[in-house]
C-alpha cells in the first residue's frame, strides 16, 4: 500500500479534527524518579522522542534543552532537564543500540542533549530522512501526521517557556503529543510501500514546481496590492529550457576562463 497524498496545504490542514495524546503523562522533575522511568522505557523496541527549549526572540541567542519527551503508545515521560540535568540513565538509553529512538529533525535534538551530557547516540532515526522515500514531500510534524492519519496536532503551546517552575496540563499534553505523534508516523511508514528512485525524483520535481508557482502567486499578490499588473510567467517547459541555456552559458564561461588561464601560464 502506498500513500495517496504527498502534500497537504495549510488550508486543508486547518479543516482537520485535532488529535492529542490520550495516554498517561508522567512528569520527571526529581532525580530519584529517573531510574524507574528509564527502566519502563527500556521495555519498548521503539520510542518516540522530542525536545523543547525556552523560545528565543533574539537572533543568536539559544537556550539549552529544557525538556525531553519520550513516549511509547501508552505513556509519555517528560524529563525536565532544567530540574534534573541530563542523567546518566538517559544518556545510556540514547546510546543503546537495541532500542530504536525516533525523532523529527533529530540531529538538532540529539546535539542539544549532548551539550548537557555527552554520549554516543545509537539507533536514532530521523523520520525526515525517511518520508521522501514514501513520496511524502512535507517535512513538518503537523503535516506529516495529517497525511498519515487525516488529523492535525495542535501547536498552540509551541512558544511556552519550558523552563518555568511548573507545566500546565495543556503544556504537558502538548509536549507528550509531539513525541507520541513521531512514533505513530514512523510505525505508519513501515506499513507502507516505498517508491522507486525515479518516482521519488518525479515527485520532487513536482514539489519544486509547486513551490515556484506558490512564490509567484505571493509576488503577484504583492504587486497587485501596489496597483501593478504582474508580468506573464514562464511555463514549466520554458523555465526548464531557460535553466538549460543558463547552464550552457556557465559552461562556456568556465571553458573561456580556463583557456585564458592557460594563455597567461604559457606567457
C-alpha positions, 0 to 999 in steps of 0.5 A: 500500500502506498500513500495517496497524498504527498502534500497537504496545504495549510488550508486543508490542514486547518479543516482537520479534527485535532488529535492529542495524546490520550495516554498517561503523562508522567512528569520527571522533575526529581532525580530519584524518579529517573531510574524507574522511568528509564527502566519502563522505557527500556521495555519498548523496541521503539520510542518516540522522542522530542525536545523543547527549549525556552523560545528565543526572540533574539537572533543568536541567542539559544537556550539549552534543552529544557525538556525531553519527551519520550513516549511509547503508545501508552505513556509519555515521560517528560524529563525536565532537564532544567530540574534534573540535568541530563542523567546518566540513565538517559544518556545510556538509553540514547546510546543503546543500540537495541532500542530504536529512538525516533525523532523529527529533525533529530540531529538538532535534538540529539546535539542539544542533549549532548551539550548537557551530557555527552554520549554516543547516540545509537539507533536514532532515526530521523523520520525526515530522512525517511518520508521522501522515500514514501513520496511524502514531500512535507517535512513538518510534524503537523503535516506529516501526521495529517497525511498519515492519519487525516488529523492535525496536532495542535501547536498552540503551546509551541512558544511556552517557556519550558523552563518555568517552575511548573507545566500546565496540563495543556503544556504537558499534553502538548509536549507528550503529543509531539513525541507520541505523534513521531512514533505513530508516523514512523510505525505508519511508514513501515506499513507502507510501500516505498517508491522507486528512485525515479518516482521519488525524483518525479515527485520532487520535481513536482514539489519544486514546481509547486513551490515556484508557482506558490512564490509567484502567486505571493509576488503577484499578490504583492504587486497587485496590492501596489496597483501593478499588473504582474508580468506573464510567467514562464511555463514549466517547459520554458523555465526548464529550457531557460535553466538549460541555456543558463547552464550552457552559458556557465559552461562556456564561461568556465571553458573561456576562463580556463583557456585564458588561464592557460594563455597567461601560464604559457606567457 
